[in-house]
Amino acid sequence: MSLQENSHQDPGRRGVSMTARGTAAMRAVENKREHPLVVDPYAELLAGAEGMALQKAPWWSQRLVDLLAIRTKWIDEMIRELPAKGIKQVVIMGSGLDSRVYRLKELAEITTYEVDFPEVFTVKNDTLKAAEVNPLGKLVQVGTDCSLPGWADDLKNAGYDPTETSFWLMEGFSGYLTEEEFRSLLGLVRKASSPKSELLATFNGTGMKRPEDTLHKFYTDEPGALMKELGWTHTDVKGLRELAEWCDRAENVPKKVPLYWLAYGQLPAEQAPKQ
């Protein structure tokens, strides 16, 4: 495992957020269900006492735990298919306290690039090292700011090969950027990707909007159209309700409210010239 630290930073956004700890805490809570959708043995460790205490926060709900579990399960299933596709590079943007490279054996022969603030990696690595937890495959951590253009150069300098087919993951990430920032990011991802590379991104739907929510900046109910506009022509969009029914966890997910989307896209076999 290697950690590359770089200077492309927005000081106002760096550090381990309580959102990241809360997400890990939700995975830990899911672990304890009789029939969990996902088992993450490192979730509680990564959440820490601060994260686990968020169960008492006024915004915590079983619906959010279910959303997180459904999202995690679907993404895990997508990643498990990568070895059969011959994909050798995974890039996790805004990786936070993601634990997949530590728990999914399918990543053993794949290089995983985690991209986030170096402060996040310091906390994460110290926590896992103290527990003697090691990644199952090659892990490269790129300490940079995903909202600023320099991240792409930082990623290449860390060993990422733009001529190889890649799988990009943006989980729970798009909502924290403005739409302009996200469009710029997706354009840079396309430029850094070879033909037939894949992208899986999650999006907050308009049904998630709350007046008291000041963290999230970007909502959309048409993520597939956005991805196609930016070059990811082969798209497949799943709504939260559809995935909830797929994994038999629909009791807390309303039928007609556009809460959340998981959108898959693939670049064409031959890309148009990159602008």
Protein Blocks (a to p, Z undefined) as FASTA:
>chain_A
ZZdddfbdcfklgcjdfklmmmmmmmmmmmmpmbdfbdcfklmmmnommlmmmmmpmkbc
fklmmmmmmmmmmmmmmmmmmmmnopabdcdehkljafklmmmmklmmpccdddddfklm
mmmmmmmmmnopacfbdcddddddfkbmklmmmmmmnopafkbccddddehklmmpcfkl
mmmmmmmmmmmpcehiacddddddfklpcfklmkbmbdcfblmlmmmmnopabgcdddfk
lmmmmnopaklgcfklcfbccddddddfbdcddZZ
